[in-house]
Amino acid sequence: MLGFRPRKSDPVAAEESISLEALFESLEEPLLAYALKITECFESAQDVVQEAFLSFQQAVGIRSPRAWLYRTVHNSAINLSKKAARNTPLPDEGAADLSGEDPLGVLPSEALERLEIVGLTQLFLKGLDERSRLVVSLKFDEGLSYREIGERTGLTASNVGYILHHAIAELAAEFEKIGVGK
């Protein structure tokens, strides 16, 4: 029986031979940024990434460490966010400053309108499913390409495009319902 012996130029074989230290060195920062996007808390993001590397160290037979680590961080961060969402207090009543004193010279009515649009956008984004919210965030907050989003989420680039298209269409429909946009 013939065994599989990967060529030295095989990227999967090359990725398998990377040491834990080298993986940590190259992926800690991007994984932290990714987890932070999901958890919105630096300490939680650090915990998630640390747990992912500990799990990786104990795991056996991982063929694609980078993808495995991103998937593990993603799943752990989502689980942590769901748990935290159950215990999140409401924001303070007077959190927004509507005093009209904007250093950029924006009129109070314009500032109020912007705050309203931002608030509505956040509200409508919460109405999207988690996967759509994450894809929208990775695209517009981090400026990632469809391929890069796919690598982080385990989706294909075409699936990322499909999800983004439908998420944006859903947001536009929500704004249109209230008379904003068209």
C-alpha positions in Angstrom: 0.0 0.0 0.0 1.3 3.4 -1.0 1.3 6.2 1.6 0.7 9.9 0.9 4.0 11.8 1.1 3.5 15.5 0.4 5.9 17.4 -1.7 8.0 20.0 0.0 6.2 22.7 -1.9 2.8 21.5 -0.8 1.3 24.4 1.3 -0.7 22.0 3.5 2.5 20.0 4.3 4.4 23.3 4.9 1.6 24.5 7.2 1.6 21.2 9.2 5.3 21.6 9.9 5.1 25.1 11.4 5.9 25.2 15.1 3.5 26.4 17.7 5.7 29.3 18.5 5.8 30.4 14.8 2.0 30.1 14.5 1.6 32.1 17.7 4.0 34.8 16.5 2.3 35.1 13.1 -1.4 34.7 14.1 -1.7 36.1 17.6 -2.4 39.7 16.5 -4.8 39.0 13.6 -6.7 36.4 15.8 -6.9 39.0 18.6 -8.3 41.6 16.2 -10.8 39.0 14.8 -11.9 38.0 18.3 -12.2 41.6 19.4 -14.6 42.3 16.5 -16.9 39.6 17.8 -16.6 40.0 21.5 -16.0 43.8 21.6 -13.9 43.3 24.7 -10.1 43.1 24.6 -9.8 40.9 27.7 -12.4 38.5 26.4 -10.6 38.4 23.0 -7.3 37.6 24.7 -9.0 34.8 26.6 -10.5 33.4 23.5 -7.2 33.4 21.5 -5.3 31.9 24.5 -7.9 29.1 24.8 -7.7 28.5 21.0 -3.9 28.0 21.2 -4.2 25.8 24.2 -6.7 23.6 22.4 -4.5 23.6 19.3 -1.6 22.4 21.4 -3.6 19.5 22.7 -5.3 18.6 19.3 -4.0 15.9 17.0 -4.0 15.6 13.3 -4.9 19.2 12.3 -4.1 19.6 8.6 -4.7 23.3 8.4 -3.7 25.0 11.6 -4.4 28.6 10.4 -8.0 27.8 9.4 -8.5 25.6 12.5 -7.4 28.4 14.8 -9.6 31.0 13.1 -12.6 28.6 13.2 -11.9 27.9 16.9 -11.6 31.6 17.8 -14.7 32.3 15.8 -16.8 29.7 17.6 -15.5 30.5 21.0 -16.0 34.3 20.5 -19.6 33.8 19.3 -20.3 31.5 22.3 -18.8 34.1 24.7 -20.7 36.9 23.0 -24.0 35.0 23.3 -23.4 34.4 27.0 -22.4 38.1 27.6 -25.5 39.3 25.7 -27.7 37.7 28.2 -26.1 39.8 31.0 -25.5 43.1 29.1 -26.9 46.2 30.9 -28.7 48.9 28.9 -26.7 52.1 28.1 -27.2 55.2 30.3 -30.1 57.4 29.4 -28.0 60.6 28.8 -25.1 58.9 27.0 -25.4 60.9 23.8 -24.2 64.6 23.9 -26.8 66.6 22.1 -25.7 70.0 23.5 -25.2 71.4 20.0 -21.6 72.3 20.7 -19.8 70.3 18.0 -16.1 71.3 17.4 -16.6 70.6 13.7 -19.3 73.2 13.4 -22.1 70.8 12.7 -25.6 72.1 13.4 -27.4 70.5 16.3 -30.1 69.2 13.9 -27.5 67.6 11.7 -25.7 66.0 14.7 -29.1 64.7 15.9 -29.9 63.3 12.5 -26.5 61.6 12.3 -27.0 60.1 15.8 -30.4 58.8 14.7 -29.0 57.2 11.6 -26.1 55.6 13.5 -28.6 54.3 16.1 -30.9 53.0 13.5 -28.1 51.3 11.6 -26.9 49.6 14.8 -30.5 48.5 15.5 -31.0 47.2 12.0 -27.7 45.4 12.1 -28.8 43.6 15.3 -31.8 42.3 13.3 -29.4 40.4 11.0 -28.3 36.9 11.8 -24.9 36.6 13.5 -23.1 35.4 10.3 -24.4 38.3 8.3 -23.4 40.8 11.0 -19.9 39.3 11.1 -19.5 39.4 7.3 -20.7 43.0 7.2 -18.4 44.0 10.0 -15.4 42.3 8.4 -16.1 44.0 5.1 -16.9 47.5 6.2 -15.0 47.8 9.5 -11.9 45.9 8.6 -12.0 46.4 4.8 -11.3 42.7 4.1 -11.8 41.2 0.7 -14.3 38.4 0.1 -11.5 35.9 0.0 -10.1 37.1 3.3 -13.5 37.1 4.9 -14.0 33.5 3.6 -10.7 32.4 5.2 -11.7 33.8 8.6 -15.3 32.4 8.5 -14.9 29.2 6.6 -17.1 30.4 3.8 -16.4 30.6 0.1 -15.8 34.0 -1.5 -19.0 33.7 -3.5 -21.0 32.8 -0.4 -19.5 35.9 1.3 -20.7 38.0 -1.6 -24.2 36.4 -1.4 -24.5 37.0 2.3 -23.2 40.6 2.0 -25.6 41.3 -0.9 -28.6 40.1 1.1 -27.6 41.8 4.3 -27.2 45.1 2.6 -30.5 44.7 0.8 -32.2 43.8 4.1 -30.7 47.0 5.7 -31.8 49.1 2.8 -35.3 47.7 3.0 -35.5 48.6 6.7 -34.4 52.2 6.0 -36.9 52.4 3.2 -39.7 51.2 5.5 -39.1 54.3 7.7 -38.6 56.6 4.7 -34.9 57.1 4.9 -32.8 56.7 1.8 -34.9 57.1 -1.3 
